[in-house]
Amino acid sequence: MKFMKNIILASNSPRRKEILNLLGRKFEIKTSKVDEFFSKIFDEEIIKKNSLIKASGVKQEGVRNALIIGADTMVILDSVCLVKPQNVIEALFMLKKLSNKTHMVVTSHTIINSETGENLTELSKSYVTFRKLNLFEIIKYILTKKPLDKAGSYGIQDFISINEINNPSKNSFIKKLDGSYYNVMGLDIDLIQQMLEKLEK
């Protein structure tokens, strides 16, 4: 298979960088200053636009011979988007809402070929069920893990590893996961691999 010379991740997320490393290929990180779209009620078209404009913003900087990956992740509970909390109080209320419920995590992935302009956008959806949480453990999590940079106020990697998906510990906030583990972290690596292969044919 003929590879493009460069892969560029249009994100400064340390979690997305960690996931993309699983491909075993070299990549660069470039972020563009773009204004993202936002809606309180989940809209698939909006999340698709966000991943597209992130990748497009890097393409417009004139990069050559590259495949540019843009991504946007949303946590949705009862059709409402839970964004990154602004403070510990917001984080507390978000985690209380997630307690004893199932929510959806959606990541939109866009890859653009900088030479041809050809692009793909695909969604990955995972369903996460939290066990019933008490106030003390929510506060302890917020103070020790400091999840203010994460949509929904949590990171799945704080609760279970990829090897524990089918058997979470009783202490884990997460009771059940249906779908891609890495999607909940911010990048569905299997989907990215499939998309890269399509654009590199």
N, C-alpha and C positions, 0 to 999 in steps of 0.2 A: 504494500500500500504506500502510495506517495503522500508524505506528510507536508503540510504547509510549514514554512520555516518558523513561524512564531504563533504561539497562543498567548492571548492577552486576556487577563481577568479584569473586567471593569468594576472592581470593588476593592475596598481596603479592609473588608471583613476578615479578621484572623481565622474565623471558622471556615469561610469559603476557601481561603488559601490552604488551610489544612486538608480540606476535602479534595481539592483539585490536585494536591500532591499525590493522591492515591493513584492517579493516572500513570505516574512514573515518567512524565514528560516535562520538559522545561517550559516555564511560562513567565511572563512578565505581569506586573500589576500596574495598571494605569487607571486613574479615576478622573471622571469629568464632572464639572460643576453643572448639574442640570436640575431643573425644577421638576420634582416628581408630582404625579397626580395623586390625589387622595380622595377617598370617599368613606364615610362612616359605615355605609352598607356595602358589603362585598360585591364587587363587579369584576368579572373576569376580564373584560376589555381594558379596565384601568390597570390591573396588574400586568397585563401583557404590554401595554404602552410603557409602563415603567421600566421593564427589563429592556425593551427596545431602545428607549431614549438613552439609557445608560451605555449600551453598546454603541449606539450611533454617535454619542458625544465623543467617545474615544476615536471612532473612525474619522470624524471630522477634524481631528488633530493631525491627520495626514499619515497615519501609520501605514506601512507597506507590507505586503505578503504575509498577512496575519489573519487568524480567526479570533474574533473578539467576543468574549462571553460576558453577557449582562444578566443579572438576576435580581428578582425582587421577591421577598417572602412576606406573607401576611398570615396572621393568626386570627381565625374567625370563630366566634361563638354566637350561635343563634343569628347568623347572617351579619353580625356586627364585627367590624375589624378592631382588633386590640393592637394598638401600635406600641412603640417603645414608651415606657412610662417616663414622665418628667421628673418624678421624685419618688421617695420610698412610700409615700401615702398612696400614690397611684398604683405602684407595684403591689402593695398590700391588697387593694381593692380588686385588681385584676386577678390575682391568684385566688382570692376568695370566690370570685365569679367562676373560675375554672374548677374549683373544688367539686368533686363528685359528679363531674359532667364530662361529656365527650365534645371535643372541639376539632376543627379542621385546620391544618396547616397547608397552605398553598404556596408553591414557588413557581414563578414564571421564569423560564430560561430562554434567552435569545442568543443566537450565535450569528455573527455577520462575517462574511468573507470580504475583507477590505479591498481586494482586487476587483471582484465582480459585483459587489453589492448584494449578492445572494444572501438571504437570511432565513433562519428558521426560528420559530417561537413555539415552545411546548410547555404545558402545565404539568406539574406533579402534585398530587393531593395525598395527604396522609391524615389519619384520624387518631387522635390521642385522647385516651381516657384517664382522667385523674381520679385517684381514690379520694375519700373525704379527708380534708386537711383541717388541722386545728390551728388556731391563731398563733400559738407559740412556735410551731414548726415553720409557719409561713414567715414570721418575723426573723427567726434564726436563719432561714435560707436567704432572705433579702440582705441581712447584715453580713453574712459570711461569703456569699457568692456575688453579691452586688450586681444584680441582673438588669440594671437600668439601660444597658445598650442592646437589649434583646426585645423583639416584638413579643407581646404576651407576658413579659416579665420573667421568662425562664429560658434555660437552655437544656435541651434533652440530655446532653452529655453530662449534666450535673446529677442526673438521676439514674440513668442506665447506660451501659456501653452497648455497642453493636452486638456483642455476644450474649447480652441479657434480655434481648427483645422478647423472647418467648417465656422468660421466667424472671420477671422483675422481683427484686427483694421486697419484703413487706414494708420496709422503711421508705422505699421509693415513692415519690409523688405520683409516678406513672403506673397505672394499673394494667393498661393495655395499649398496644400500638398496632394499627393496621396501616400498612404502607411503608414507604421508604424512610428509614432512620435518618439518612443523610439529608433527605428533603427537609425534615424538621430542623436540622442544623442550618439549612440555607442553600443547599445545592444537591440535587439528585444526581449522584455521580454516574449511575448506570444510564440515566437519560442523557447526560452530557456526552458520554462515550458514544451512544447511538447517534446523536446529532452530529458530532465531529466526524464520524465515519461517513455519514450521508454527504457532508460538505467536502470531504476529502477524496471522494470517488473520482 
